Amino acid sequence: MIKTLLLSLLLGSIALSDLPTEKSQKLANLEPIRLTLAEANRLALLPLHCMQVEYPNKLNQTLENESYLKGPMELHPAFYGCFDWHSSVHGHWMLVTLLRQFPDLDNREEIKEKLKTNLSALNIEKEVFYFSGPQNASFERTYGWAWILKLAEELHQWEDPLAWELEANLQPLTELMVEKYLEFLPKLIYPIRVGEHSNIAFGLSLAYDYAQTVEHQALKELIRRRALDWFENDENCPLTWEPSGFDFLSPCFQELDIMRKVLGKEEFKIWANGFLPQLAKNDFSLEPGRVSDRTDGKLVHLDGLNFSRAWVIYGLIHAYPEDYGHLMAVANAHIQYSLPSIVDDNYEGTHWLGSFAVYALLQAP
């Protein structure tokens, strides 16, 4: 019976809430929920179906004059699909990731063809040009910047001829994003502690991963220095204030994530015990963010919050299993609340949530 329930749980066919409380707790504690080929095939359809769909579209554009009124595909020939620029970017990241992790992925040839079409050298050249226009220097700061670097990191790690071609094509935009980080971070006096796109800890975390992977020492050191400037003295983060109504990121957990990456092992343990001391308690619990209406583009953000909380917790468990292993149930419960529901007919969530789900599942220790 237990084996049957565990299999169903991992495949996402039942939710933790469907199980008796005692069994739910035992099963959730057994191991992290991992990304399977079947789940990868299911989730890959989300960006695959929208990466070349131009409308509906949210441009987030500041117009200098009427001459800048152009369609999404003309403005962003690489990243015009999936409703908005940043969702398109991390949808591309997700597909590259799934191809790298699962060479036998269904639709792999279609995915490769669409990646090659969208991420052509000419299209990336036009994406770079967009940032040079009036009012566009801060476009997608720093959320979209971070996902470009995450895409570049994934291409860099993928041992495939297509990846080498696409990494070279993307390089001018990658370099531009690095330059923008190097220019912007020293200017930001105060950290941005919100639960949406501009959260600076999230932007630092993904960019730090890129810098570490490609050994970009200047970017890596600047991120480390700025994270310490902003967060080193923080204590008792008010986790009970979270989430806000539209959060897809946890301000407390995102700060925890970047500090785990930039601090040494013992330094981090001391810092974390002052920042979120309750996490070290075996009875720590945290309810997943509840979504009341998945047709509402803002309210469905809370599914993203559940995935982003889970990836932070998985990262903690991976690095500090003895200190934070008891949090496995919390991470698993967050994923199980949202994972079965993100493949539906509601474009408000389907255009982006697959990326968050995949990122969370791949952090499993």
Salt bridges, closest charged atoms under 4 A:
GLU22 OE2 - LYS26 NZ 3.38
GLU39 OE2 - ARG42 NE 2.60
ASP84 OD2 - HIS86 NE2 3.36
GLU110 OE2 - LYS114 NZ 3.46
GLU127 OE1 - HIS76 ND1 2.96
GLU140 OE2 - HIS86 ND1 2.96
GLU153 OE1 - LYS150 NZ 3.04
GLU154 OE2 - ARG100 NE 2.65
ASP160 OD2 - LYS112 NZ 3.77
GLU167 OE2 - HIS156 ND1 2.73
GLU183 OE2 - LYS187 NZ 3.50
GLU196 OE2 - LYS298 NZ 2.84
GLU196 OE2 - HIS301 ND1 3.28
ASP209 OD2 - LYS150 NZ 2.83
ASP209 OD1 - LYS261 NZ 3.00
ASP229 OD2 - ARG226 NH2 3.03
ASP234 OD2 - ARG193 NH1 2.83
GLU255 OE1 - ARG193 NH1 3.02
ASP257 OD1 - ARG260 NH2 3.22
ASP257 OD2 - LYS261 NZ 3.90
GLU287 OE2 - ARG290 NE 3.37
ASP303 OD2 - ARG294 NE 2.69
ASP323 OD2 - LYS269 NZ 3.64
